[in-house]
Amino acid sequence: MDSSWQGTDARCPNPWKRHDPENIIDKNGADILRIWVASSDYRGDVRISQEIFENLIESYRRIRNTARFLLANLKGFDPEKDSMPNDKLSQIDQYILIKLRSFVQDARTVLMTMNSISR
């Protein structure tokens, strides 16, 4: 492990003994480890502690439960017959779709840039 990764738990002199990836995956699941990596600011010291993981677990639960709720409301939805044409949507819905398309385009650009850098 990189020496710039800092544990915030003072009780354990080497936090990686308690926070090695296999222990984290066994205890919390691989998704929590992925969220921790994605949310860490790698430009400085990367912090690791049980409190950080507890916060990430709570955030993950909220995201997962929201996604489950949204997906449950799509049961029986057929985009071919249930979608409305853009000109029938309210102005706020049209605005949201424009913002969504812009966000998706920006995200794809960033991912393509990251992909080309990592090669």
C-alpha positions as CSV (number, residue, x, y, z in Angstrom):
1,M,0.0,0.0,0.0
2,D,1.0,3.6,-0.6
3,S,2.4,5.3,2.5
4,S,0.3,8.4,1.8
5,W,-2.9,6.5,2.8
6,Q,-3.7,7.6,6.3
7,G,-5.7,5.8,8.9
8,T,-7.7,8.1,11.2
9,D,-8.1,5.4,14.0
10,A,-5.5,6.2,16.7
11,R,-6.1,2.8,18.4
12,C,-4.5,0.9,15.6
13,P,-0.9,1.8,14.7
14,N,-1.3,0.2,11.3
15,P,-4.9,0.8,10.1
16,W,-4.4,-1.6,7.1
17,K,-4.3,-4.5,9.5
18,R,-8.0,-3.8,10.2
19,H,-8.8,-2.1,6.9
20,D,-7.3,-4.3,4.3
21,P,-9.5,-4.8,1.2
22,E,-10.4,-8.4,1.9
23,N,-11.6,-7.5,5.4
24,I,-13.6,-4.6,4.1
25,I,-15.2,-6.7,1.4
26,D,-16.0,-9.6,3.9
27,K,-17.6,-7.2,6.4
28,N,-19.3,-4.6,4.2
29,G,-19.3,-5.9,0.6
30,A,-17.3,-4.9,-2.5
31,D,-19.7,-2.0,-3.3
32,I,-18.7,-0.2,-0.2
33,L,-15.0,-0.5,-1.0
34,R,-15.7,0.8,-4.6
35,I,-17.6,3.8,-3.2
36,W,-14.8,4.5,-0.8
37,V,-12.2,4.5,-3.6
38,A,-14.5,6.6,-5.9
39,S,-15.2,9.1,-3.1
40,S,-11.6,9.5,-1.9
41,D,-9.6,12.6,-2.9
42,Y,-6.4,10.9,-4.2
43,R,-4.6,14.3,-4.6
44,G,-3.8,14.3,-0.9
45,D,-3.7,11.8,2.0
46,V,-6.5,9.2,1.6
47,R,-8.2,8.7,5.0
48,I,-9.6,5.4,6.1
49,S,-11.6,4.6,9.3
50,Q,-14.6,2.7,10.5
51,E,-16.5,6.0,10.8
52,I,-15.9,6.7,7.1
53,F,-17.2,3.3,6.2
54,E,-20.2,3.7,8.4
55,N,-21.1,6.9,6.6
56,L,-20.6,5.3,3.2
57,I,-22.7,2.3,4.2
58,E,-25.6,4.7,5.1
59,S,-25.2,6.6,1.8
60,Y,-25.2,3.4,-0.1
61,R,-28.3,2.2,1.6
62,R,-30.1,5.4,0.7
63,I,-29.0,5.2,-2.9
64,R,-30.0,1.6,-3.2
65,N,-33.4,2.1,-1.6
66,T,-34.1,5.1,-3.8
67,A,-33.2,3.1,-6.9
68,R,-35.4,0.2,-5.7
69,F,-38.3,2.6,-5.2
70,L,-37.9,4.2,-8.6
71,L,-37.5,0.8,-10.4
72,A,-40.6,-0.5,-8.6
73,N,-42.6,2.4,-10.0
74,L,-41.5,1.4,-13.6
75,K,-43.2,-2.0,-13.4
76,G,-45.2,-2.4,-16.6
77,F,-43.8,0.7,-18.2
78,D,-43.2,0.3,-21.9
79,P,-41.3,3.2,-23.4
80,E,-42.6,2.5,-26.9
81,K,-46.2,3.0,-25.9
82,D,-46.1,4.9,-22.6
83,S,-43.6,7.7,-23.4
84,M,-44.8,11.1,-24.3
85,P,-43.5,13.2,-27.2
86,N,-41.3,16.1,-26.1
87,D,-43.8,18.7,-27.3
88,K,-46.4,17.2,-24.9
89,L,-44.1,17.5,-21.9
90,S,-44.4,20.4,-19.5
91,Q,-41.6,23.0,-19.6
92,I,-40.0,21.8,-16.5
93,D,-39.9,18.2,-17.8
94,Q,-38.4,19.5,-21.1
95,Y,-35.8,21.5,-19.1
96,I,-34.9,18.4,-17.0
97,L,-34.4,16.3,-20.1
98,I,-32.1,18.9,-21.6
99,K,-30.1,19.0,-18.4
100,L,-30.0,15.2,-18.3
101,R,-28.7,15.0,-21.9
102,S,-26.1,17.5,-21.1
103,F,-25.0,15.6,-18.0
104,V,-24.8,12.3,-19.9
105,Q,-22.7,13.9,-22.6
106,D,-20.4,15.5,-20.1
107,A,-20.1,12.2,-18.2
108,R,-19.3,10.3,-21.4
109,T,-16.6,12.9,-22.3
110,V,-15.0,12.6,-18.9
111,L,-15.1,8.8,-19.0
112,M,-13.5,8.8,-22.5
113,T,-10.8,11.2,-21.4
114,M,-10.1,9.0,-18.3
115,N,-10.0,5.9,-20.5
116,S,-7.6,7.4,-22.9
117,I,-5.3,8.6,-20.1
118,S,-5.2,5.2,-18.4
119,R,-3.9,3.5,-21.6
